[in-house]
């Protein structure tokens, strides 16, 4: 039996100070992902360089965020471990 889960695809990403990402998904939700805990992992260590971190962009199809040919992170990680951000529009609807 398959336990495949489909996560929302990424629409946009904005690199922020202190190695954080603001990720906008196609379902209209936003998540704030703190990358600082990942920087001790060898694959992500180069992202300590702020100039490289700011090069974050959405992968083709919205399946993740990429920095170069060697560094990327999946939409599922960003969705599951990012902190939901209340958008101004959703605050008005509440």
BELLINRA-V294581 format. One record per residue. N is the residue number from 1. RES is the residue in one small letter. PHI is phi in radians with two decimals (* if undefined). BURIAL is # if it has 9 or more other ideal C-beta (glycine too) atoms within 8 Angstrom, else .. Layout:
# BELLINRA-V294581
N/RES/PHI/BURIAL, N/RES/PHI/BURIAL
This chain:
# BELLINRA-V294581
1/x/*/., 2/x/-1.47/., 3/x/-2.01/., 4/x/-1.06/., 5/x/-2.09/., 6/x/-1.71/., 7/x/-1.77/., 8/x/-1.05/#, 9/x/-1.38/#, 10/x/-1.48/#, 11/x/-1.70/., 12/x/-2.70/., 13/x/-2.40/#, 14/x/-2.23/., 15/x/-1.22/#, 16/x/-2.05/., 17/x/-1.09/., 18/x/1.09/., 19/x/0.90/#, 20/x/-2.06/#, 21/x/-2.14/#, 22/x/-1.75/#, 23/x/-1.97/#, 24/x/-1.83/#, 25/x/-1.83/#, 26/x/-1.12/., 27/x/-1.47/., 28/x/1.63/., 29/x/-1.53/#, 30/x/-2.17/#, 31/x/-2.34/#, 32/x/-1.77/#, 33/x/-1.97/#, 34/x/-1.57/#, 35/x/-1.50/#, 36/x/-1.02/., 37/x/-1.23/., 38/x/-1.51/#, 39/x/-1.23/#, 40/x/-1.46/., 41/x/-1.37/., 42/x/-0.87/., 43/x/-1.11/., 44/x/-1.80/#, 45/x/-0.94/#, 46/x/-1.05/., 47/x/-1.31/#, 48/x/-1.13/., 49/x/-1.26/., 50/x/-1.05/., 51/x/-1.09/., 52/x/-1.19/#, 53/x/-0.99/#, 54/x/-1.21/., 55/x/-1.50/#, 56/x/-0.99/#, 57/x/-2.59/., 58/x/-1.32/#, 59/x/-1.20/#, 60/x/-0.99/., 61/x/1.57/., 62/x/1.34/#, 63/x/-1.49/#, 64/x/3.01/#, 65/x/-2.05/#, 66/x/-2.19/#, 67/x/-2.01/#, 68/x/-2.74/., 69/x/-1.20/., 70/x/-1.95/., 71/x/-2.13/#, 72/x/-2.70/., 73/x/-2.53/., 74/x/-1.34/., 75/x/-1.06/#, 76/x/-1.11/., 77/x/-1.10/#, 78/x/-1.15/#, 79/x/-1.24/#, 80/x/-1.25/., 81/x/-1.94/., 82/x/-1.42/#, 83/x/-1.54/., 84/x/-1.00/., 85/x/-2.03/#, 86/x/-1.36/., 87/x/-1.47/#, 88/x/-0.98/., 89/x/-1.15/., 90/x/-1.24/., 91/x/-1.20/., 92/x/-1.22/., 93/x/-1.32/., 94/x/-1.31/.
